[in-house]
Amino acid sequence: MSEQAGMDAFDDDHLHEECGVFGVYHPGEDVANLTYFGLYSLQHRGQESAGIAVSDGREIRIRKEMGLVSQVFDQEIIDDLKGNIAIGHTRYSTTGSPKLDNAQPMSVEHPRLGPVVIAHNGNIVNAGKLRDELITKGFHFETTSDT
């Protein structure tokens, strides 16, 4: 399916679920468990994959897999996600194939900022054009998502 064909599928009057994003910042508290329950309540927004990224200000830990929130996370995994800031994501793919590389949150290592994590809901309508421009400039992409 072309990107344009994928976009045309949403040019109607029907409701389309498009991902669930949940974020928490709570100094002094581990927030992974709260993020899990937030994602669980947003599960209807995306059932393809689930992920949580947490940080304690020094280190970022990410867990994401294909499947439902309850399939991706158990209490042992949640307990290992220590931090006081978190972002979680449940995916409903509108751009990019349903595979682990496209699951979110996504992380990159920025040359000046260090690690950056993002979770995105929606569609970047000119993603194909932007991707083509960046590829001609030598950028490499690891996903087929518009994020």
C-alpha positions in Angstrom: 0.0 0.0 0.0 1.4 3.4 -0.9 1.6 6.1 1.7 -1.0 8.1 -0.3 -3.3 5.1 -0.3 -2.9 4.7 3.4 -3.9 8.4 3.9 -6.9 8.0 1.6 -8.3 5.3 3.9 -8.9 8.1 6.5 -10.7 10.5 4.2 -14.2 9.3 5.4 -16.6 10.1 8.1 -15.8 7.1 10.3 -13.9 7.0 13.7 -10.4 5.7 13.4 -8.3 4.9 16.5 -4.8 6.2 16.3 -2.5 5.2 19.1 -2.6 5.9 22.8 0.1 8.0 24.5 0.4 8.4 28.3 3.1 10.4 30.2 3.9 10.8 33.9 6.3 13.0 35.8 6.3 12.5 39.5 9.6 13.3 41.4 10.4 10.8 44.1 8.1 8.1 42.8 8.5 5.1 40.4 6.1 5.8 37.6 6.2 2.6 35.5 3.2 1.0 37.3 1.1 4.1 36.8 2.1 4.3 33.2 1.2 0.6 32.7 -2.4 1.3 34.0 -2.6 4.4 31.9 -1.7 2.4 28.8 -4.1 -0.4 29.8 -6.9 2.1 29.9 -5.9 3.4 26.5 -5.5 -0.1 25.0 -8.6 0.5 22.7 -6.5 3.1 20.9 -3.9 0.7 19.7 -3.5 -3.1 20.0 -0.5 -3.7 17.8 2.3 -3.0 20.2 3.0 -1.4 23.6 6.0 0.3 25.1 7.1 2.2 28.1 10.3 4.4 28.5 11.3 5.6 32.0 14.1 7.8 33.2 15.6 8.6 36.6 17.5 11.6 35.2 20.6 9.5 34.6 19.5 6.5 32.6 16.7 5.7 30.2 15.1 2.2 30.2 12.7 1.1 27.5 10.6 -2.0 27.1 8.4 -2.4 24.0 7.1 -5.4 22.2 4.4 -6.5 19.8 1.1 -7.3 21.5 -1.3 -6.0 24.1 -0.2 -4.1 27.2 -1.0 -7.1 29.4 1.1 -9.3 27.1 4.1 -7.1 27.0 4.4 -6.2 30.7 4.3 -8.3 33.8 5.1 -7.1 37.4 8.8 -8.2 37.1 9.3 -6.0 34.0 7.4 -3.1 35.6 9.6 -3.4 38.7 12.8 -3.1 36.5 11.6 0.1 34.9 12.8 2.5 37.6 12.4 6.2 37.2 10.3 9.2 38.0 9.4 10.3 34.4 7.8 8.0 31.9 6.1 7.9 28.5 4.1 5.0 27.2 2.5 4.1 23.9 0.1 1.7 22.4 0.2 1.5 18.6 -2.4 1.5 15.9 -0.4 1.7 12.7 -1.5 4.2 10.1 2.0 4.6 8.5 4.6 1.9 8.5 4.2 -1.8 8.9 3.3 -3.6 12.1 6.7 -4.7 13.3 8.8 -4.1 16.4 11.1 -1.5 14.7 8.0 0.7 14.4 6.8 0.2 18.0 7.1 3.2 20.4 8.4 4.9 22.3 11.4 5.3 20.0 14.8 6.4 21.1 17.7 8.0 19.3 21.1 9.2 20.3 21.4 12.9 19.5 25.0 14.1 18.9 24.7 17.0 21.3 21.7 16.2 23.5 22.3 12.6 24.2 19.4 10.1 24.3 16.0 11.4 23.2 12.8 9.4 23.5 9.6 10.1 21.6 6.1 8.7 21.4 3.8 10.1 18.7 0.1 9.9 17.9 -1.2 11.1 14.5 0.1 11.4 11.0 2.9 13.5 9.5 1.2 14.2 6.2 4.4 14.9 4.3 6.5 12.1 5.9 7.3 10.5 2.5 8.7 13.7 1.0 10.7 14.5 4.2 12.1 11.0 4.3 13.2 11.2 0.6 14.9 14.6 1.2 16.7 13.3 4.3 17.8 10.1 2.5 19.4 12.2 -0.3 21.3 14.1 2.5 22.7 10.8 3.8 20.4 10.1 6.7 19.6 6.5 7.6 16.1 5.3 8.8 15.6 2.2 10.9 11.8 2.3 10.8 9.0 2.8 8.2 6.9 4.8 10.7 6.3 8.5 10.0 7.6 9.2 13.6 
